[in-house]
Amino acid sequence: MNYVVRSGDTLNSIAARFGVPVQELIRVNNIAYPYYIYVGQTLYIPIASTPAPTPPPMSDFDRRLTRAEYRIDALREDYTKLDDRVERLETRMSRLENRVTNLERPALPRPRPTTTPTPRPRT
């Protein structure tokens, strides 16, 4: 079965939702360390022939862990957006610095127009 990753999903939450071990999810999808997944990514979910047991209710620790995972994912996304923005700003700064450098160059002296002497009429 295929699953498209949504905002807030983690490998742990997807594995728990489908009753699949996290390591199995990582293995069948060839996810390399540091095991990042992204929104819109399609993951293959290996389905067991028997339905997965209903997970027990989440403990307070599990709820906090899930909230922390969501927050980490949100911060990672914010970091990526900020990194892209900084990169664009650095590019603009570099262009502006080049323009200023070109404006600050001393102007080359203008060449004097050369006049060709006119021949004197012979008398």
C-alpha positions in Angstrom: 0.0 0.0 0.0 1.3 3.5 -0.7 1.0 6.5 1.6 1.6 10.1 0.9 3.3 11.9 3.8 1.3 14.8 5.2 2.3 17.8 7.3 3.1 16.6 10.9 3.8 13.0 9.9 6.9 11.3 11.3 8.2 7.8 10.6 7.1 6.8 14.1 3.6 8.1 13.7 3.2 6.5 10.3 4.5 3.2 11.5 2.2 3.2 14.5 -0.8 4.2 12.3 -0.3 1.1 10.1 1.1 -1.2 12.7 4.5 -1.6 11.0 7.9 -1.6 12.7 9.7 1.7 12.0 12.8 -0.2 10.9 10.7 -2.1 8.4 9.3 1.1 7.0 12.8 2.5 6.7 14.1 -0.6 5.0 11.4 -1.1 2.4 11.5 2.6 1.4 15.4 2.8 1.3 15.4 5.8 3.7 19.0 6.7 4.5 20.2 8.2 7.8 19.2 10.7 9.2 15.8 9.2 8.1 14.2 12.5 6.9 10.8 12.3 5.2 9.1 15.2 3.6 5.5 16.4 2.8 4.3 14.9 -0.4 6.7 11.9 -0.4 5.1 8.6 -1.2 6.0 5.7 1.1 5.3 2.1 0.6 3.6 0.6 3.6 4.1 -3.2 3.8 0.8 -4.6 5.0 0.8 -7.8 7.1 -1.7 -10.5 6.3 -3.3 -10.1 9.7 -4.6 -6.8 10.9 -2.4 -4.9 13.3 -3.6 -4.8 16.9 -5.1 -1.6 18.1 -2.4 0.4 19.8 -2.9 1.0 23.5 -3.9 4.6 24.6 -1.0 7.0 24.5 0.8 7.6 27.7 1.6 11.2 28.8 5.2 10.5 27.8 4.2 9.4 24.3 2.0 12.4 23.8 4.8 14.7 24.8 7.2 12.8 22.5 4.7 13.2 19.6 4.3 16.9 20.3 8.1 17.3 20.4 8.4 15.4 17.0 5.8 17.7 15.5 7.6 20.8 16.8 11.0 19.5 15.5 9.5 18.9 12.1 8.0 22.4 12.1 11.3 24.0 13.2 13.1 22.0 10.5 10.7 23.4 7.9 11.1 26.9 9.2 14.9 26.5 9.1 14.8 25.4 5.5 12.6 28.4 4.5 14.9 30.8 6.4 18.0 29.2 4.8 16.5 29.7 1.3 15.6 33.3 2.2 19.2 34.0 3.5 20.6 32.5 0.3 18.4 34.8 -1.9 19.5 37.8 0.2 23.1 36.9 -0.1 22.7 36.7 -3.9 21.1 40.2 -3.9 23.8 41.6 -1.7 26.5 40.3 -4.0 24.8 41.9 -7.0 24.5 45.2 -5.2 28.1 45.1 -4.1 29.2 44.5 -7.7 27.1 47.5 -8.8 28.6 49.7 -6.1 32.1 48.6 -7.0 31.4 49.5 -10.7 30.1 52.9 -9.7 33.0 53.7 -7.4 35.7 53.0 -10.1 37.4 56.2 -11.3 36.2 57.4 -14.6 38.6 57.0 -17.4 39.8 60.3 -18.9 37.9 61.1 -22.0 40.1 61.0 -25.1 40.6 64.4 -26.7 39.2 64.7 -30.1 41.9 64.7 -32.6 41.7 67.3 -35.3 43.5 66.9 -38.5 45.3 70.0 -39.5 43.7 71.6 -42.5 46.1 72.3 -45.3 47.0 75.9 -45.9 46.1 77.2 -49.3 49.2 78.0 -51.3 49.5 81.4 -52.7 
